[in-house]
Amino acid sequence: MTRYPRDMRGYGETPPNPRWPNDAKVAVQFVLNYEEGGENCVLHGDAASEAFLSDIPGAAQWPGQRHWNMESIYEYGARAGFWRLHRLFTGAGIPVTVYGVATALARSPEQVRAMKAAGWEIASHGLKWVEHKDMPEAEERAAIAEAIRLHTEVVGAPPRGWYTGRCSDNTARLAAETGQFDYVSDVYDDDLPHWVEFGERDQLVIPYTLESNDMRFATSPGWITGEHFFQYLKDAFDVLYSEGEAGAPKMMSVGLHCRLVGRPGKIAGLMRFIDHIRGFDGVWTPRRIEIAEHWAKHHPHRRIERPSQMDKARFVTLYGGIFEHSPWIAERAHGLELGPAHDCAAGVHNALCRVFRTASEAERLGVLTAHPDLAGKLAQAGQLTAESMSEQAAAGLDYLTDAERETFTALNDAYVAKHGFPFIIAVRDHDKASIMAAFKRRIDNSRDTEFAEACRQVERIAEFRLMDLLP
């Protein structure tokens, strides 16, 4: 048995309506990453200088040396870029969420005071703006704890949100395990918040963005001018707004950095975007903590029994009767590579059908012959499985005239004599008249044609049965 941990399903075909405040059609959330003074630097005890997200083309770390140019670019973000962005957002009356690196915040008391005075949320962006991917788990756990401690000391309140950015495989779980955070944002997997179960902890996740993000001023391919940035943000907003008008509101994150979009030629695009969205009704511009509070109130997590997490006995108990009297299909399906994508009707159906389709012809014939005749002797004697009884009753096959019963009996006998298995049809797709018409149409087909059709109908019956049990 193997299990696949990644969730490729999410909300599926029909995501929930978030019911944003005042029936907003889209929530546009601005994040300002404050990393200046928390980046790799030998002054900070790091082995080399920073090389990530700057205007230096092809930047590389300088082991054991300070990189004067790199440091001065980060300093621009704190000295000039931050204040330009602060004036923009306070002037527009739009609150932002700050992803604050704890050591950077500690080195920027005036900026912290301005963030707090503006009513901005200050979430945690980790202890230092460094890679976590190679950190031993114990070291990373300690770094998260120290980030919370230092953040609380510097800001005056503990962080309620977490985003590492340069994270490891363990980061989101370790952040959740602290029990500290209303939300974690180290994912980019959806346009809506969602819940993730980490052991006993139900953790709300608010996805972030690497594409509606000014970091692409410092990557290739990326933005060249503020107009490029504006056009991309505008296009994203316009599509999401139209989806909201159609009844499916979403969330749009915009990622910003003081040293990048804080430059005059780049911020012009952001200014145009803010002007653009102010021309629409039904646009909510919250902090991330307000999204978290809204989601927890209106869409609280509900744990369900997940097929991918069941032991074999439980799996077979629940799904062993989906294919009529053939529990071996569920027994084999349990050994497939199941994961979160299989925790729904479509997922379990696919797993069961894979086993059925790859079974021998004799095994599949056994499944077909396990099905009862339509309105046959078992039905008259009340000996159908509960599923078959319900299905036949729904199509009116439990209430036949004597003439109809005689016709079904004759057709059943002739069909079995010719093909060697009962006539099988997913009765929920039909009524009594269309079942009779299909019976008369199919009885003269070749055995191979009917064998294939009967197998398809068995799969369809299984699909209906699973839809009664799972989302």
PyMOL commands that set and color helices and strands:
alter all, ss='L'
color gray80, all
select helices_A, chain A and resi 21-23+42-44+68-92+102-106+109-117+137-155+171-177+214-217+226-245+264-277+288-298+307-309+312-319+327-333+340-342+345-358+361-370+377-380+386-394+402-419+427-429+432-442+447-467
alter helices_A, ss='H'
color red, helices_A
select strands_A, chain A and resi 2-3+26-34+97-100+121-124+161-162+183-184+194-198+201-205+250-257+283-284+337-338
alter strands_A, ss='S'
color yellow, strands_A
deselect
rebuild
show_as cartoon
